[in-house]
Amino acid sequence: MRKKIAVLPGDGIGPEVMHEAIKVLDATAKKHSLDFNYEYADVGGTAHDKHGTALPDKTLQVCKSSDAILFGSVGGPKWDNLPKEKKIERSSLLALRKYFGFYANLRPAILYPQIVNISPIKGISLNGFDIMVVRELSGDAYFGNSILEEDWASDEMKYTKQQCRRIAKIAFEIAMKRKKHVTCVDKSNVLSSSIFFRNSVTEVSKTYPDVKMDCMYIDNATMQIIKRPMDFDVIVTTNLFGDILSDEAAMLTGSIGMLPSVSLNENGFGLYEPAGGSAPDIAGKGIANPIAQILCAALMLRYSFNMEKPASSIEGAVKKILEDGYRTKDIIETGMKEVGTKEMGNLIAEKIK
Ligand code: NAD
């Protein structure tokens, strides 16, 4: 069946890496007899310059009529001084998250054994690791009552049962397809919202008897993820802790240019974007790593289209190319072959064919 994909390349390296992701999707479609219909739309600073808004109506319509959103990245120094309500990320990406009600952010952090030497913890994790951070996106201090006065300030951390249960369910469903292990990360020795979150996750765990569940405080989790990352499978956590923990896990993999992410809503509709930003320091130089954007395409096939085999074939091709010694600048080591954005895309697409 034909799948319609809203393609929003955005700013900086966005269009460069998106070009390679589409190339790889085309190769995958050919190999597995799939039919993708891409509809391109402007977003971010590029859209602001052309249409006076970072999220034009036309772009929203394209997203609404699609089966999934493949997003590049937005922002850059050119637009840094816009007023608060026009800030690029806030008025495009956050607006999309809000509009579609994305509540679950899945962030795989995978250290491939092939590039273990570029990880800051190379001595610890010689065989690599594969962690999925499931971050709750709709509650916590980001959406509670926020007060900033001259002499005091406060942020409310609020969660409802429904918010906790639905994110827990996502985590357990994902764990069922992986190593069947969920770690709930919170601060329930101090925070009521964390006690509530942990209790809700524990309740949901009872409906997944095949999945092992354990709990960890966030301060300990930040240490254990460095000390023994290979012992984690799925981590489920609240919005604020997830924000921090997913970046920590990302850094352990050596480069943010390798990591995809997805935000999902209640209907399984998803926005797929690389973990990194628009990388203005390397934009236009043809050296950005396209693997994060390419792996976004693989995640889209898996989570939005239920196409496990084609998704695995993209991931397999990425691993093979790394095994063959090809590296973009951000993951280069001595003795390896340095390639640019386009060449990396070509190599992965060729491997799929
Ligand atoms: P960044 O992720 O863009 O860059 C941080 C570092 O990582 C840079 O050195 C960059 O060169 C490198 N990097 C990122 N992606 C890479 C890739 N694919 N290949 C190789 N190297 C890569 O973060 P930043 O510098 O804090 O932000 C730059 C701009 O991006 C800002 O305007 C920020 O608001 C925006 N941003 C957008 C998103 C998004 O669109 N989701 C996310 C984060 C930041």
Boltz pocket constraint, residues with backbone or C-beta under 6 A from the ligand:
constraints:
  - pocket:
      binder: B
      contacts: [[A, 13], [A, 17], [A, 72], [A, 73], [A, 74], [A, 75], [A, 76], [A, 77], [A, 89], [A, 93], [A, 256], [A, 257], [A, 258], [A, 273], [A, 274], [A, 275], [A, 276], [A, 277], [A, 278], [A, 279], [A, 280], [A, 281], [A, 282], [A, 287], [A, 288], [A, 289], [A, 290], [A, 292], [A, 330]]
      max_distance: 6.0
